[in-house]
Amino acid sequence: MAEESRSELLRQVLDRLKTLEGVRSDVDLAEPLATNRRNIAAWKERGTLPWDRLYDYCQRTQVSLEWLLNGRGATQVTQLVAEPGVVYRLDTDQDVVYRIAADVYRALQQSDTPLSPEKFAQVVRLLHRDLLHTRATQIAFEKILEMVKLAG
């Protein structure tokens, strides 16, 4: 693989990770990838993919390695059983984020707590990350309300 192809692949993988984690910069991926900021800079400089970190991340968060590397297929790894005549609906990551954002907005109204757009986004991002790491399907509204009050 040519040097620029490896660098481009790394850029695409980091972009997908930033989207999943709800962050804007590469260095903000240090925590989710269980590494430090210098390692991320070194990967970019060398154009190398941290295979072990990517594999561990995918195992921990149930993100499809195929999607992370190539952008193809489903984002999440699922274990579905198909039954004749039954239609399943899977929440996309976007649906989950929208649901969390709506719950945060409802908590803001209920608690009458003002939040800047940046803090609002940060609360949504933290709750989404918590949801992914715990593999839960929903966050208790009491927890969302507590996060909103702490952020305000």
N, C-alpha and C positions, 0 to 999 in steps of 0.2 A: 504494500500500500504506500503510495507516495506521501511525502511529508505533508503537503497541503491537504491531501485527502484525510489524513489522520487528524490534522488540526481542525478541519471542517466537521468531522464526525464528533470530535470532542466538544466543539462549540454547540452542535445540535443537541448532544446529550445534556450538556449543562443548561441549555435553554429549556429543554423538557423538564429537567429537575427543578429549575427556577419556577416554571409554571406550576408544577405539582406542589411545591413548598410555598408558593405565594410570595416569593422574594424577587428582588430586582437585580441584585449583584451576585457575582460568582462567589465572593467571599462569604456571603450569607449561607452558602451551602455547606460550610465546614461542619457545623453541628449535625445536620441530617446525614452527612456522609461519614460521621465519626472520625474526622480528621482535623487538621489545623489549616489556617488560611494560606500559610506558606506552601503546603503541599498542593493546594489547588493552583497556585501561581506556577509551581514547578511543572505540574501536569500540562498546563497551557503552554509554558515555554518549550517543553519537550514534545508536545503534541501526543502525549501518551494517555491512554485510558486506564483508570484505576479499576481494573476488572474485579478485584476482590472487594473493593468498596461498593461498586455498582451491584454486584451479586448480593452482598449482605443487605444493602438498602432495599433491593427488590424482595428479598426474602422477608425482611422485617415489615415492609409496608404493603406487601401483596401487589406491587406494581409489576407489570409484565416486562421482563427483560427485553423481549422482542420489540415491544413498543418503545421502551427507553432508548434502545440502540438504533432502531430503524424507523420509528414513528408509525409502524403498521400494526394493525390488530387492535384489540381492546387494551385500554390503559391498565385495568385491574385484572388480576388473575382470579377467575371465579370457578367454583365447582358446582355447576348446575346439573340438575337431572331433568331431562325433558320428559314430559308426559303428553300423550296424545290429546289434542283439543285444548291444551292449557297454554295461555300466552303469558310469558313472563316479561316484566318490565324491570330493567336494571337502572338504578340511578347512575348517572354519569358523574364524574367528579364535579362538573359544573353545577349539576342539580344539588349536590351536597353543599357546595359553597353558597349557592343562592339560598338554600334552606337555613344555613347557619347565619348568613347576613340578615335574613328576615327575622330570625329569632333575636339576634343582637339588636336590631332596630326596635323590636317589640320590647325588649328589656330596657332600652334607652327611654322609650316612652313611659313605661311603667315606673321606672325609678327616677324619671325626670333628671337624668344625668346628661350633661352636655359632653360630647366627644368631638374632637377634630376629625376630619376625614382620614388623616394619617393614623390616629389612634383607633378609629373604627376598623380600618383595614388591618391593623396589627392584631386587634382582638379576634377578628374573623380568621386571620391566618393562624394564630395560636390555637384557637379552638379546632380548626380544620386539621392542623398537625396532630393535636391530641387525639382526635377522632381516628386518624389514620394509624397512629402508633398503638392505640388500644384496640383497634379493629372493631370498635363499637359501631352501631348503626345510627345512634342518635346521642345527643348530649342533653343531659337533664337541664331544664330551663333554670333551675336554681343555680346551677354552676355558671350558666351564661350570665345570669343576673349578677352573681358575685364578681365575675370577671369585668363586667361593665362598670360596676361600682368601684372596683380597684383601679381601673384604667382612668376613671373620671376624676 
